[in-house]
Amino acid sequence: MGLSTLCYRILGKRLDKTEQCSVWDRRPLRLRQIRYAALDSYCLLQIYWRCCEWAEKLGVNVEELCAKQEQIRASFPLFWGRFDEIKG
């Protein structure tokens, strides 16, 4: 399930994906591109807050629940190789 679908199901709004395939290597970025880039993070915060609201209604402590979860470790596959080459 993509973030756009998740936003629609939880927040009732779809993400505007019109800038997804725009030219990202041209500088300066347009304001619409900057907004699009920040939107994923903002949506994730909105989803988290909504889940906290639901948890409160159910009497679930979100902090305790999160503390019990295993830590997720992930690399940045798009940039990792280039970063190692630059550091090298």
Backbone as CSV, one residue per row, in Angstrom:
resi,resn,N_x,N_y,N_z,CA_x,CA_y,CA_z,C_x,C_y,C_z
1,MET,0.856,-1.173,0.000,0.000,0.000,0.000,0.900,1.234,0.000
2,GLY,0.655,2.147,-0.899,1.460,3.358,-0.980,1.001,4.418,0.009
3,LEU,1.827,5.430,0.166,1.526,6.509,1.103,0.258,7.259,0.702
4,SER,0.028,7.433,-0.585,-1.159,8.135,-1.038,-2.431,7.405,-0.600
5,THR,-2.445,6.091,-0.755,-3.592,5.289,-0.336,-3.761,5.333,1.172
6,LEU,-2.643,5.236,1.889,-2.679,5.303,3.350,-3.243,6.646,3.820
7,CYS,-2.816,7.728,3.188,-3.340,9.060,3.523,-4.841,9.120,3.292
8,TYR,-5.272,8.544,2.190,-6.700,8.577,1.886,-7.497,7.781,2.921
9,ARG,-6.981,6.614,3.275,-7.703,5.765,4.232,-7.708,6.338,5.643
10,ILE,-6.619,6.957,6.053,-6.519,7.443,7.435,-6.923,8.905,7.571
11,LEU,-6.522,9.734,6.612,-6.773,11.167,6.715,-7.934,11.642,5.841
12,GLY,-8.361,10.788,4.912,-9.467,11.157,4.036,-9.073,12.070,2.895
13,LYS,-7.775,12.197,2.626,-7.295,13.058,1.544,-6.220,12.325,0.751
14,ARG,-6.238,12.519,-0.550,-5.210,11.919,-1.411,-4.028,12.878,-1.551
15,LEU,-2.857,12.303,-1.755,-1.662,13.116,-2.006,-1.668,13.585,-3.460
16,ASP,-1.243,14.797,-3.680,-1.079,15.320,-5.034,0.267,14.830,-5.558
17,LYS,0.248,13.952,-6.556,1.477,13.348,-7.074,1.920,13.967,-8.403
18,THR,1.406,15.135,-8.756,1.706,15.704,-10.076,3.181,16.037,-10.251
19,GLU,3.901,16.322,-9.185,5.320,16.674,-9.311,6.249,15.463,-9.239
20,GLN,5.699,14.272,-9.023,6.521,13.085,-8.838,7.491,12.861,-10.000
21,CYS,7.045,13.071,-11.216,7.874,12.818,-12.396,8.420,14.103,-13.017
22,SER,8.476,15.167,-12.231,9.017,16.418,-12.771,10.543,16.331,-12.846
23,VAL,11.173,17.320,-13.409,12.627,17.335,-13.573,13.266,17.803,-12.263
24,TRP,13.846,16.843,-11.521,14.373,17.137,-10.187,15.834,17.570,-10.196
25,ASP,16.522,17.404,-11.313,17.934,17.813,-11.331,18.122,19.242,-11.821
26,ARG,17.060,19.915,-12.170,17.128,21.315,-12.586,17.032,22.210,-11.349
27,ARG,17.922,23.180,-11.245,17.928,24.092,-10.106,17.711,25.503,-10.571
28,PRO,17.054,26.337,-9.825,16.468,26.017,-8.523,15.184,25.213,-8.702
29,LEU,14.846,24.410,-7.659,13.585,23.677,-7.671,12.428,24.668,-7.620
30,ARG,11.342,24.320,-8.271,10.144,25.155,-8.202,9.494,24.989,-6.834
31,LEU,8.716,25.960,-6.418,8.034,25.889,-5.124,7.133,24.661,-5.043
32,ARG,6.495,24.298,-6.146,5.636,23.100,-6.149,6.458,21.838,-5.895
33,GLN,7.684,21.782,-6.397,8.550,20.627,-6.154,8.977,20.562,-4.689
34,ILE,9.321,21.701,-4.130,9.730,21.744,-2.720,8.567,21.312,-1.830
35,ARG,7.381,21.807,-2.146,6.186,21.421,-1.392,5.952,19.920,-1.505
36,TYR,6.076,19.389,-2.702,5.881,17.953,-2.921,6.900,17.145,-2.103
37,ALA,8.146,17.587,-2.101,9.199,16.870,-1.374,8.927,16.853,0.129
38,ALA,8.380,17.913,0.658,8.113,17.996,2.098,6.815,17.298,2.488
39,LEU,5.946,17.078,1.521,4.616,16.560,1.808,4.637,15.157,2.413
40,ASP,5.529,14.278,1.969,5.589,12.918,2.520,5.845,12.948,4.029
41,SER,6.814,13.741,4.441,7.119,13.834,5.872,5.953,14.406,6.648
42,TYR,5.336,15.429,6.113,4.204,16.054,6.782,3.047,15.059,6.921
43,CYS,2.786,14.316,5.858,1.697,13.333,5.892,1.967,12.254,6.930
44,LEU,3.208,11.817,7.032,3.547,10.795,8.025,3.293,11.299,9.443
45,LEU,3.598,12.562,9.689,3.304,13.146,11.003,1.804,13.187,11.260
46,GLN,1.037,13.576,10.245,-0.421,13.621,10.381,-0.987,12.234,10.674
47,ILE,-0.463,11.227,9.989,-0.906,9.845,10.212,-0.551,9.403,11.633
48,TYR,0.658,9.726,12.075,1.076,9.377,13.435,0.139,10.016,14.466
49,TRP,-0.154,11.294,14.295,-1.035,11.984,15.252,-2.429,11.368,15.252
50,ARG,-2.941,10.999,14.079,-4.256,10.377,14.000,-4.238,9.025,14.728
51,CYS,-3.159,8.272,14.534,-3.046,6.983,15.220,-2.963,7.186,16.736
52,CYS,-2.291,8.243,17.171,-2.231,8.560,18.603,-3.626,8.884,19.143
53,GLU,-4.420,9.606,18.365,-5.795,9.908,18.760,-6.603,8.620,18.926
54,TRP,-6.484,7.716,17.957,-7.209,6.449,18.031,-6.738,5.632,19.232
55,ALA,-5.425,5.609,19.459,-4.880,4.850,20.583,-5.414,5.388,21.911
56,GLU,-5.473,6.700,22.028,-5.991,7.309,23.257,-7.443,6.890,23.494
57,LYS,-8.235,6.896,22.426,-9.635,6.479,22.548,-9.751,5.012,22.973
58,LEU,-8.766,4.200,22.570,-8.776,2.775,22.903,-8.062,2.480,24.224
59,GLY,-7.471,3.517,24.827,-6.751,3.322,26.084,-5.390,2.674,25.916
60,VAL,-4.788,2.857,24.754,-3.467,2.287,24.464,-2.420,3.377,24.604
61,ASN,-1.324,3.080,25.310,-0.234,4.021,25.476,0.731,3.853,24.293
62,VAL,0.779,4.820,23.405,1.591,4.737,22.187,3.080,4.665,22.518
63,GLU,3.525,5.421,23.504,4.954,5.409,23.859,5.387,4.023,24.330
64,GLU,4.573,3.371,25.141,4.895,2.011,25.585,4.897,1.039,24.413
65,LEU,3.928,1.185,23.537,3.836,0.327,22.371,5.059,0.475,21.476
66,CYS,5.477,1.717,21.242,6.655,1.974,20.396,7.933,1.460,21.055
67,ALA,8.016,1.561,22.367,9.217,1.101,23.080,9.394,-0.408,22.952
68,LYS,8.314,-1.146,22.766,8.370,-2.606,22.647,8.765,-3.063,21.246
69,GLN,8.702,-2.182,20.266,8.995,-2.542,18.884,10.499,-2.664,18.665
70,GLU,10.874,-3.604,17.808,12.281,-3.724,17.432,12.679,-2.511,16.604
71,GLN,13.924,-2.087,16.783,14.419,-0.947,16.033,14.597,-1.340,14.570
72,ILE,14.173,-0.472,13.671,14.313,-0.725,12.238,15.603,-0.077,11.764
73,ARG,16.439,-0.868,11.127,17.689,-0.344,10.589,17.603,-0.420,9.069
74,ALA,17.816,0.698,8.428,17.743,0.748,6.964,18.800,1.698,6.435
75,SER,19.308,1.360,5.266,20.275,2.243,4.619,19.540,3.084,3.586
76,PHE,20.237,4.010,3.013,19.692,4.843,1.957,20.208,4.308,0.630
77,PRO,19.501,3.362,0.025,20.046,2.675,-1.151,20.318,3.580,-2.343
78,LEU,19.599,4.681,-2.465,19.821,5.547,-3.619,21.132,6.312,-3.527
79,PHE,21.598,6.566,-2.315,22.769,7.411,-2.140,23.947,6.692,-1.507
80,TRP,23.721,5.546,-0.914,24.751,4.900,-0.111,26.030,4.648,-0.889
81,GLY,25.928,4.070,-2.075,27.114,3.761,-2.872,27.908,5.008,-3.228
82,ARG,27.232,6.046,-3.645,27.926,7.279,-4.010,28.577,7.905,-2.795
83,PHE,27.939,7.821,-1.621,28.504,8.410,-0.414,29.809,7.698,-0.059
84,ASP,29.830,6.355,-0.168,31.050,5.605,0.127,32.159,5.992,-0.836
85,GLU,31.823,6.219,-2.101,32.832,6.596,-3.085,33.412,7.973,-2.768
86,ILE,32.569,8.892,-2.338,33.024,10.245,-2.022,33.921,10.229,-0.786
87,LYS,33.507,9.478,0.245,34.293,9.386,1.477,35.640,8.735,1.227
88,GLY,35.614,7.662,0.373,36.735,6.798,0.142,38.020,7.442,-0.068
